[in-house]
Amino acid sequence: MTAVPAYIAANATDPMTLGTIERRPVGPHDVRIDIRWSGICHSDIHTVRGDWGPQPYPLTVGHEIAGIVAEVGSEVTTHQVGDRAGVGCLVNSCGDCTNCANGDEQYCLNGSVGTYGATDRDGTITQGGYATGIVVDADFVLRIPESLPFEASAPLLCAGITTYSPLKHWGAGPGKRVGVVGFGGLGHMAVKIAHAMGAEVTVLSQSLRKQEDGERLGADHYYATSDPETFTALSKSLDLIINTVSAPVDVDAFLGLLAVNGALVNVGAPAEPMSLNVGSLLGGRRTYAGSMIGGIAETQEMLDFCAEHGIGAEVEVISAEQINEAWERVLASDVRYRFVIDASTFTA
């Protein structure tokens, strides 16, 4: 085992502190990555603060990881020392079930293994990317194209694939009218990707505060959901809505914006339950669905798509000592649009 510097949550309430975590030795099928950049996702905060249930503290979070391959196992042929590599929300799955065989490892019937706070196949608790290094099964390591700005690539491993997957699955493209609820870390990636796919993109944000940014990043239209007239003006006009908000919303109101056969897809994961009137679905043969990240092959496809179209996250780079402050700013929606930790500052 090797100790690496990391920021660690001791419990659900105290600030995280700098310490060390253990990484396993590199096995025949493993890759060791020196972490250069680690994105901050709202899921990290939900997890540590217990919003989604009890956690195995002490815990290091972070599942938007970009770095350099430092060592490969004897059986690894897909990666080599010096490669730019990424790790997203998954580090293992059974590999044998129907969903894994179909490239949907995130829906593994025997339980996928998350990058942090999960029980790995060897019985240890996984620890995430707010650290200087990680060891991962080679099948769960992504290739980061050279043309992607390194720091802007880290958030693609969660925010990018979380929005790319449903946009692709529900057919975003030329002639499709796509709405994006929320214009934060996830929302700004949904806008960029939907625009690159050729869709007509409408942002539905609480206010018009970020309208200029939205239009710069690819939005054709920008509306404030705090204005009741928005729901009148856009009634039955959208084919697909991606809801990126991790808080309860008025589901019926957003379903009312869908044309016949339209779909409202949740990718934000609020801790509180939400309800809807079934009539909101029946009236237009509408669909209310959810989507969770993507499989490894699809995540690689997303990275290659982003490289082809020059898409990276809009980031604010911070040092490790700013992590706790950054979390408070995320909760206050005070970031444009994703914090990325410079891992070199863990030992500064």
Backbone hydrogen bonds in HBPLUS format (Angstrom, degrees):
<---DONOR---> <-ACCEPTOR-->    atom                        ^
c    i                          cat <-CA-CA->   ^        H-A-AA   ^      H-
h    n   atom  resd res      DA  || num        DHA   H-A  angle D-A-AA Bond
n    s   type  num  typ     dist DA aas  dist angle  dist       angle   num
A0002-THR N   A0023-ARG O   2.86 MM  21  5.15 159.3  1.91 147.2 154.3     1
A0023-ARG N   A0002-THR O   2.74 MM  21  5.15 155.1  1.80 145.1 153.6     2
A0004-VAL N   A0021-ILE O   2.88 MM  17  5.58 156.4  1.93 156.3 163.7     3
A0021-ILE N   A0004-VAL O   2.98 MM  17  5.58 153.1  2.06 152.4 157.7     4
A0132-THR N   A0005-PRO O   3.18 MM 127  5.95 135.6  2.38 163.8 165.3     5
A0006-ALA N   A0019-GLY O   2.94 MM  13  5.49 154.4  2.00 134.3 135.7     6
A0019-GLY N   A0006-ALA O   2.82 MM  13  5.49 163.2  1.85 168.3 173.9     7
A0007-TYR N   A0130-TYR O   2.95 MM 123  5.72 155.3  2.02 159.0 164.6     8
A0008-ILE N   A0017-THR O   2.84 MM   9  5.40 167.7  1.86 148.5 150.4     9
A0017-THR N   A0008-ILE O   3.01 MM   9  5.40 156.5  2.06 144.2 145.1    10
A0009-ALA N   A0059-LEU O   2.79 MM  50  5.16 171.7  1.80 144.3 147.2    11
A0059-LEU N   A0009-ALA O   2.93 MM  50  5.16 158.6  1.98 142.0 148.4    12
A0030-ASP N   A0027-GLY O   3.15 MM   3  5.13 171.1  2.16 114.5 115.6    13
A0075-GLU N   A0028-PRO O   2.86 MM  47  5.05 152.5  1.94 129.0 136.3    14
A0138-ALA N   A0029-HIS O   2.82 MM 109  5.86 174.9  1.83 161.9 160.2    15
A0073-GLY N   A0030-ASP O   2.84 MM  43  5.13 147.1  1.95 167.3 159.0    16
A0031-VAL N   A0136-VAL O   2.76 MM 105  5.39 145.6  1.88 148.5 159.4    17
A0136-VAL N   A0031-VAL O   2.92 MM 105  5.39 162.1  1.95 153.4 156.2    18
A0032-ARG N   A0071-GLU O   2.83 MM  39  5.03 173.6  1.83 150.6 152.6    19
A0070-ALA N   A0032-ARG O   2.79 MM  38  5.56 166.7  1.80 151.1 155.3    20
A0071-GLU N   A0032-ARG O   3.35 MM  39  5.03 149.1  2.45 136.9 133.8    21
A0033-ILE N   A0134-ILE O   2.85 MM 101  5.44 168.5  1.86 166.4 170.3    22
A0134-ILE N   A0033-ILE O   3.09 MM 101  5.44 147.3  2.20 145.4 154.6    23
A0034-ASP N   A0068-ILE O   2.87 MM  34  5.28 162.1  1.90 162.1 156.6    24
A0068-ILE N   A0034-ASP O   2.96 MM  34  5.28 154.4  2.03 145.0 147.7    25
A0035-ILE N   A0132-THR O   2.93 MM  97  4.95 144.0  2.06 114.5 122.1    26
A0036-ARG N   A0066-ALA O   2.88 MM  30  5.94 162.8  1.91 140.5 146.2    27
A0343-ALA N   A0036-ARG O   2.98 MM 307  5.01 157.6  2.03 131.0 133.4    28
A0037-TRP N   A0066-ALA O   2.97 MM  29  5.17 166.5  1.98 154.8 154.9    29
A0066-ALA N   A0037-TRP O   2.94 MM  29  5.17 165.7  1.96 156.4 154.9    30
A0038-SER N   A0341-ILE O   3.13 MM 303  5.06 146.5  2.24 133.2 142.1    31
A0341-ILE N   A0038-SER O   2.74 MM 303  5.06 176.1  1.74 143.1 141.7    32
A0039-GLY N   A0064-GLU O   2.77 MM  25  4.85 157.5  1.82 140.0 145.7    33
A0040-ILE N   A0339-PHE O   2.92 MM 299  5.44 153.2  1.99 153.1 150.7    34
A0044-ASP N   A0041-CYS O   2.90 MM   3  5.43 140.7  2.05 112.3 122.5    35
A0045-ILE N   A0042-HIS O   3.08 MM   3  5.29 119.9  2.46 100.2 113.9    36
A0046-HIS N   A0042-HIS O   3.01 MM   4  6.38 166.8  2.03 156.4 159.6    37
A0047-THR N   A0043-SER O   2.91 MM   4  5.98 161.5  1.95 147.1 152.0    38
A0048-VAL N   A0044-ASP O   3.07 MM   4  6.27 179.4  2.07 152.3 152.4    39
A0049-ARG N   A0045-ILE O   2.98 MM   4  5.98 164.0  2.01 155.9 160.7    40
A0051-ASP N   A0046-HIS O   2.94 MM   5  5.04 141.3  2.09 156.3 157.9    41
A0050-GLY N   A0047-THR O   3.07 MM   3  5.34 161.7  2.10 111.7 115.7    42
A0053-GLY N   A0050-GLY O   3.15 MM   3  4.98 165.4  2.17 107.8 107.6    43
A0057-TYR N   A0055-GLN O   3.07 MM   2  5.84 129.6  2.33 106.3  92.0    44
A0128-GLY N   A0060-THR O   2.68 MM  68  5.23 170.6  1.69 135.0 132.2    45
A0130-TYR N   A0061-VAL O   2.95 MM  69  6.05 142.2  2.10 165.1 161.4    46
A0129-GLY N   A0062-GLY O   2.79 MM  67  4.36 159.5  1.83 113.4 120.4    47
A0065-ILE N   A0087-VAL O   3.06 MM  22  5.06 166.8  2.08 162.5 161.2    48
A0087-VAL N   A0065-ILE O   2.96 MM  22  5.06 150.7  2.04 133.6 140.5    49
A0067-GLY N   A0085-ALA O   2.86 MM  18  5.43 162.2  1.89 162.5 165.3    50
A0085-ALA N   A0067-GLY O   2.85 MM  18  5.43 171.9  1.86 146.8 149.5    51
A0069-VAL N   A0083-ASP O   2.91 MM  14  5.29 161.1  1.94 150.9 157.3    52
A0082-GLY N   A0069-VAL O   2.88 MM  13  5.20 167.0  1.90 139.1 141.8    53
A0076-VAL N   A0073-GLY O   3.13 MM   3  5.39 165.5  2.15 113.7 118.2    54
A0083-ASP N   A0080-GLN O   3.05 MM   3  5.86 160.3  2.09 149.2 150.1    55
A0144-ILE N   A0084-ARG O   3.21 MM  60  5.40 173.9  2.22 124.4 126.2    56
A0086-GLY N   A0142-LEU O   2.94 MM  56  4.84 151.8  2.02 127.4 132.4    57
A0142-LEU N   A0086-GLY O   2.84 MM  56  4.84 174.7  1.84 150.0 150.4    58
A0115-THR N   A0089-CYS O   3.10 MM  26  5.30 137.6  2.29 122.6 123.8    59
A0091-VAL N   A0113-VAL O   2.92 MM  22  5.76 166.0  1.94 165.3 166.5    60
A0113-VAL N   A0092-ASN O   2.77 MM  21  4.86 167.2  1.79 144.2 139.7    61
A0101-ALA N   A0097-CYS O   2.96 MM   4  6.18 161.2  2.00 153.3 159.1    62
A0102-ASN N   A0098-THR O   3.01 MM   4  6.22 135.3  2.22 140.7 152.4    63
A0102-ASN N   A0099-ASN O   3.17 MM   3  5.04 128.4  2.45  91.6 105.1    64
A0104-ASP N   A0099-ASN O   2.78 MM   5  5.01 156.0  1.83 160.6 152.4    65
A0103-GLY N   A0100-CYS O   3.01 MM   3  5.13 162.2  2.04 109.0 113.3    66
A0107-TYR N   A0104-ASP O   2.90 MM   3  5.62 159.3  1.95 121.9 128.3    67
A0108-CYS N   A0105-GLU O   3.10 MM   3  4.94 150.5  2.19 115.0 110.8    68
A0111-GLY N   A0108-CYS O   3.04 MM   3  5.10 164.1  2.07 108.4 111.6    69
A0117-GLY N   A0126-THR O   2.87 MM   9  5.42 144.7  2.00 147.6 136.7    70
A0126-THR N   A0118-ALA O   2.78 MM   8  5.37 161.0  1.81 154.1 160.5    71
A0120-ASP N   A0124-THR O   2.77 MM   4  5.46 165.9  1.79 171.9 172.0    72
A0123-GLY N   A0120-ASP O   2.89 MM   3  5.28 162.8  1.92 118.7 122.0    73
A0140-PHE N   A0137-ASP O   2.92 MM   3  5.71 165.8  1.94 127.0 131.8    74
A0141-VAL N   A0138-ALA O   3.21 MM   3  5.26 163.5  2.24 113.7 112.6    75
A0148-LEU N   A0145-PRO O   3.18 MM   3  5.76 163.1  2.21 116.1 121.1    76
A0152-ALA N   A0149-PRO O   3.08 MM   3  5.30 118.7  2.47 102.8 118.4    77
A0153-SER N   A0149-PRO O   3.03 MM   4  6.15 116.8  2.44 148.5 165.5    78
A0153-SER N   A0150-PHE O   3.13 MM   3  5.26 151.9  2.21 102.2 110.9    79
A0313-ALA N   A0152-ALA O   3.12 MM 161  4.89 172.6  2.13 134.3 132.2    80
A0156-LEU N   A0153-SER O   3.03 MM   3  5.35 139.8  2.19 107.9 119.9    81
A0157-LEU N   A0154-ALA O   3.07 MM   3  5.82 158.7  2.12 122.4 127.5    82
A0158-CYS N   A0155-PRO O   3.22 MM   3  5.73 165.5  2.24 113.0 117.3    83
A0159-ALA N   A0155-PRO O   2.80 MM   4  5.54 115.9  2.22 155.5 173.2    84
A0160-GLY N   A0155-PRO O   3.26 MM   5  6.51 151.0  2.35 128.5 132.1    85
A0161-ILE N   A0156-LEU O   3.12 MM   5  6.25 139.5  2.29 151.4 153.3    86
A0162-THR N   A0158-CYS O   2.85 MM   4  5.76 157.0  1.90 156.5 163.9    87
A0164-TYR N   A0160-GLY O   2.88 MM   4  5.98 159.6  1.92 151.0 158.0    88
A0165-SER N   A0161-ILE O   3.07 MM   4  5.74 171.0  2.08 141.3 144.0    89
A0167-LEU N   A0163-THR O   3.27 MM   4  6.29 158.9  2.31 148.1 154.4    90
A0168-LYS N   A0164-TYR O   2.89 MM   4  6.05 159.4  1.93 157.8 163.0    91
A0169-HIS N   A0165-SER O   2.87 MM   4  6.02 167.2  1.89 152.6 156.9    92
A0170-TRP N   A0166-PRO O   2.90 MM   4  5.84 164.6  1.92 148.1 151.2    93
A0172-ALA N   A0167-LEU O   2.81 MM   5  5.15 170.2  1.82 163.6 161.5    94
A0171-GLY N   A0168-LYS O   3.13 MM   3  5.15 161.5  2.17 105.4 109.5    95
A0176-LYS N   A0173-GLY O   2.99 MM   3  5.53 157.7  2.04 143.9 144.7    96
A0200-GLU N   A0176-LYS O   2.91 MM  24  6.18 168.9  1.92 169.0 171.5    97
A0239-ASP N   A0177-ARG O   2.85 MM  62  5.22 150.0  1.94 138.3 148.4    98
A0240-LEU N   A0177-ARG O   3.24 MM  63  6.54 154.5  2.31 155.9 155.4    99
A0178-VAL N   A0200-GLU O   2.80 MM  22  5.98 157.9  1.85 160.4 168.0   100
A0202-THR N   A0178-VAL O   2.80 MM  24  6.14 157.4  1.85 159.5 164.4   101
A0179-GLY N   A0240-LEU O   2.73 MM  61  6.16 162.2  1.76 154.8 161.1   102
A0242-ILE N   A0179-GLY O   2.85 MM  63  6.23 160.2  1.89 158.2 157.9   103
A0180-VAL N   A0202-THR O   2.83 MM  22  6.22 150.1  1.92 159.6 164.3   104
A0204-LEU N   A0180-VAL O   2.78 MM  24  5.82 164.7  1.80 155.6 151.4   105
A0181-VAL N   A0242-ILE O   2.91 MM  61  6.16 163.4  1.94 147.2 152.8   106
A0244-THR N   A0181-VAL O   3.03 MM  63  5.77 160.0  2.07 146.2 151.0   107
A0182-GLY N   A0204-LEU O   2.97 MM  22  6.06 160.4  2.01 135.6 141.2   108
A0188-HIS N   A0184-GLY O   2.91 MM   4  5.68 166.8  1.93 144.7 147.7   109
A0189-MET N   A0186-LEU O   3.07 MM   3  5.37 124.5  2.39 103.4 117.6   110
A0190-ALA N   A0186-LEU O   2.97 MM   4  6.30 154.3  2.04 153.5 161.8   111
A0191-VAL N   A0187-GLY O   3.01 MM   4  6.28 156.3  2.06 151.3 156.8   112
A0192-LYS N   A0188-HIS O   3.16 MM   4  6.33 166.3  2.18 141.1 144.5   113
A0193-ILE N   A0189-MET O   2.94 MM   4  6.06 170.4  1.95 155.7 158.3   114
A0194-ALA N   A0190-ALA O   2.88 MM   4  5.85 165.7  1.90 147.7 152.6   115
A0195-HIS N   A0191-VAL O   2.98 MM   4  5.96 160.5  2.02 148.4 154.2   116
A0196-ALA N   A0192-LYS O   3.02 MM   4  6.23 156.3  2.08 142.4 149.1   117
A0197-MET N   A0193-ILE O   2.91 MM   4  6.19 139.4  2.08 145.7 157.4   118
A0199-ALA N   A0194-ALA O   3.11 MM   5  5.61 156.8  2.16 160.0 153.4   119
A0198-GLY N   A0195-HIS O   2.99 MM   3  5.19 151.3  2.07 104.0 113.2   120
A0220-ASP N   A0201-VAL O   2.81 MM  19  5.27 144.7  1.94 135.3 146.8   121
A0221-HIS N   A0201-VAL O   3.10 MM  20  6.51 146.0  2.22 152.7 157.3   122
A0203-VAL N   A0221-HIS O   2.93 MM  18  6.23 166.0  1.95 143.8 143.3   123
A0223-TYR N   A0203-VAL O   2.89 MM  20  6.12 167.7  1.91 156.9 160.3   124
A0205-SER N   A0223-TYR O   3.02 MM  18  6.30 152.4  2.10 176.5 167.8   125
A0225-THR N   A0205-SER O   2.64 MM  20  5.71 157.0  1.69 141.9 150.3   126
A0211-GLN N   A0208-LEU O   3.10 MM   3  5.13 167.3  2.12 114.8 115.1   127
A0214-GLY N   A0210-LYS O   2.90 MM   4  6.17 163.9  1.92 159.5 164.8   128
A0215-GLU N   A0211-GLN O   2.99 MM   4  6.23 162.6  2.02 158.2 160.8   129
A0216-ARG N   A0212-GLU O   3.02 MM   4  6.17 150.4  2.11 141.8 150.6   130
A0217-LEU N   A0213-ASP O   2.90 MM   4  6.13 145.1  2.03 152.1 161.4   131
A0219-ALA N   A0214-GLY O   2.86 MM   5  5.35 164.0  1.88 146.9 142.7   132
A0218-GLY N   A0215-GLU O   3.37 MM   3  5.26 157.9  2.42  96.2 102.6   133
A0227-ASP N   A0224-ALA O   3.22 MM   3  5.63 162.1  2.25 108.5 114.0   134
A0230-THR N   A0227-ASP O   2.91 MM   3  5.69 158.8  1.95 125.1 131.0   135
A0231-PHE N   A0228-PRO O   3.18 MM   3  5.79 132.8  2.42 112.1 120.8   136
A0232-THR N   A0229-GLU O   3.15 MM   3  5.05 129.8  2.42  93.1 106.7   137
A0233-ALA N   A0229-GLU O   2.84 MM   4  6.05 168.1  1.85 158.1 161.0   138
A0234-LEU N   A0230-THR O   3.03 MM   4  6.11 151.9  2.11 146.8 153.4   139
A0235-SER N   A0232-THR O   3.43 MM   3  5.29 166.1  2.45 101.3 105.2   140
A0237-SER N   A0234-LEU O   3.19 MM   3  5.47 136.5  2.39 148.6 137.5   141
A0236-LYS N   A0256-GLY O   3.00 MM  20  6.01 158.6  2.05 134.0 141.0   142
A0237-SER N   A0257-LEU O   2.90 MM  20  5.82 122.3  2.24 129.1 134.0   143
A0238-LEU N   A0257-LEU O   2.94 MM  19  6.00 167.4  1.95 158.4 160.7   144
A0259-ALA N   A0238-LEU O   2.78 MM  21  5.50 162.4  1.81 150.0 149.6   145
A0263-ALA N   A0239-ASP O   3.12 MM  24  6.54 148.5  2.23 136.2 142.5   146
A0241-ILE N   A0263-ALA O   2.86 MM  22  6.30 156.5  1.92 160.0 164.6   147
A0265-VAL N   A0241-ILE O   2.81 MM  24  6.12 172.2  1.81 172.7 174.0   148
A0243-ASN N   A0265-VAL O   2.81 MM  22  5.98 168.8  1.82 154.5 158.5   149
A0267-VAL N   A0243-ASN O   2.96 MM  24  5.97 174.2  1.96 158.6 156.7   150
A0268-GLY N   A0243-ASN O   3.14 MM  25  6.33 156.5  2.20 149.4 146.2   151
A0253-ALA N   A0250-ASP O   3.12 MM   3  5.44 120.2  2.50 103.6 117.5   152
A0254-PHE N   A0250-ASP O   3.27 MM   4  6.68 157.5  2.32 154.2 159.9   153
A0255-LEU N   A0251-VAL O   2.87 MM   4  6.13 157.0  1.92 156.3 163.8   154
A0256-GLY N   A0252-ASP O   3.03 MM   4  6.20 141.8  2.18 141.7 151.1   155
A0257-LEU N   A0254-PHE O   3.01 MM   3  5.30 157.8  2.06 107.3 114.5   156
A0258-LEU N   A0255-LEU O   3.09 MM   3  5.53 164.9  2.11 114.3 119.1   157
A0262-GLY N   A0259-ALA O   2.95 MM   3  5.26 146.3  2.07 138.7 135.6   158
A0261-ASN N   A0284-GLY O   2.89 MM  23  6.29 158.1  1.94 168.3 173.4   159
A0287-THR N   A0262-GLY O   2.95 MM  25  6.34 151.1  2.03 150.4 159.1   160
A0264-LEU N   A0287-THR O   2.84 MM  23  6.21 161.5  1.87 159.9 163.1   161
A0289-ALA N   A0264-LEU O   2.83 MM  25  6.17 167.1  1.84 159.2 163.4   162
A0266-ASN N   A0289-ALA O   2.83 MM  23  6.24 164.1  1.85 145.4 144.9   163
A0291-SER N   A0266-ASN O   3.11 MM  25  6.40 146.3  2.23 166.3 161.5   164
A0280-SER N   A0277-ASN O   2.78 MM   3  5.63 158.1  1.83 128.5 134.3   165
A0281-LEU N   A0278-VAL O   2.88 MM   3  5.37 147.2  1.99 113.1 122.7   166
A0282-LEU N   A0278-VAL O   3.09 MM   4  6.46 160.3  2.13 152.0 157.8   167
A0283-GLY N   A0279-GLY O   3.18 MM   4  6.03 163.7  2.21 146.6 148.5   168
A0286-ARG N   A0281-LEU O   2.98 MM   5  4.73 158.6  2.03 145.2 144.7   169
A0299-THR N   A0295-GLY O   2.89 MM   4  6.06 146.9  2.00 144.5 154.5   170
A0300-GLN N   A0296-ILE O   2.97 MM   4  6.27 154.9  2.04 150.3 156.3   171
A0301-GLU N   A0297-ALA O   2.94 MM   4  6.21 153.3  2.02 142.9 151.0   172
A0302-MET N   A0298-GLU O   2.84 MM   4  6.11 150.2  1.93 144.7 152.5   173
A0303-LEU N   A0299-THR O   3.00 MM   4  6.32 157.2  2.05 147.3 152.6   174
A0304-ASP N   A0300-GLN O   2.97 MM   4  6.25 160.9  2.00 152.3 157.1   175
A0305-PHE N   A0301-GLU O   2.87 MM   4  6.09 151.9  1.95 146.3 154.8   176
A0306-CYS N   A0302-MET O   2.85 MM   4  6.10 161.4  1.88 154.1 158.7   177
A0307-ALA N   A0303-LEU O   2.93 MM   4  6.17 153.0  2.00 144.9 152.6   178
A0308-GLU N   A0304-ASP O   2.94 MM   4  6.14 157.1  1.99 145.1 151.3   179
A0309-HIS N   A0305-PHE O   3.01 MM   4  6.24 147.0  2.12 147.2 155.9   180
A0310-GLY N   A0306-CYS O   2.85 MM   4  5.71 105.1  2.42 138.1 153.7   181
A0311-ILE N   A0306-CYS O   2.75 MM   5  4.59 165.4  1.77 139.3 142.1   182
A0310-GLY N   A0307-ALA O   3.37 MM   3  5.11 160.5  2.41  96.6 102.2   183
A0338-ARG N   A0314-GLU O   3.05 MM  24  6.29 120.5  2.42 145.4 160.7   184
A0316-GLU N   A0338-ARG O   2.92 MM  22  6.21 149.5  2.02 146.6 150.8   185
A0340-VAL N   A0316-GLU O   3.09 MM  24  6.12 156.6  2.15 138.4 139.1   186
A0318-ILE N   A0340-VAL O   2.89 MM  22  6.11 158.4  1.93 150.6 154.6   187
A0342-ASP N   A0318-ILE O   2.93 MM  24  6.12 163.5  1.96 174.4 176.0   188
A0322-GLN N   A0319-SER O   2.99 MM   3  5.50 160.1  2.03 115.6 122.1   189
A0323-ILE N   A0320-ALA O   3.16 MM   3  5.56 168.6  2.17 120.2 120.7   190
A0326-ALA N   A0322-GLN O   2.82 MM   4  6.01 154.6  1.88 154.5 162.9   191
A0327-TRP N   A0323-ILE O   2.95 MM   4  6.29 150.7  2.04 153.7 161.0   192
A0328-GLU N   A0324-ASN O   3.33 MM   4  6.68 156.5  2.39 144.0 148.8   193
A0329-ARG N   A0325-GLU O   3.04 MM   4  6.39 149.7  2.14 146.3 155.4   194
A0330-VAL N   A0326-ALA O   2.82 MM   4  6.15 146.6  1.93 149.8 159.3   195
A0331-LEU N   A0327-TRP O   3.06 MM   4  6.37 161.7  2.10 152.0 155.6   196
A0332-ALA N   A0328-GLU O   3.10 MM   4  6.30 132.2  2.34 134.2 146.9   197
A0334-ASP N   A0329-ARG O   2.74 MM   5  4.86 172.1  1.74 156.0 153.1   198
A0333-SER N   A0330-VAL O   2.97 MM   3  4.96 161.1  2.01 108.5 112.2   199
A0345-THR N   A0342-ASP O   3.05 MM   3  5.94 166.2  2.07 125.8 129.8   200
A0346-PHE N   A0343-ALA O   3.21 MM   3  5.65 170.6  2.22 114.0 116.6   201
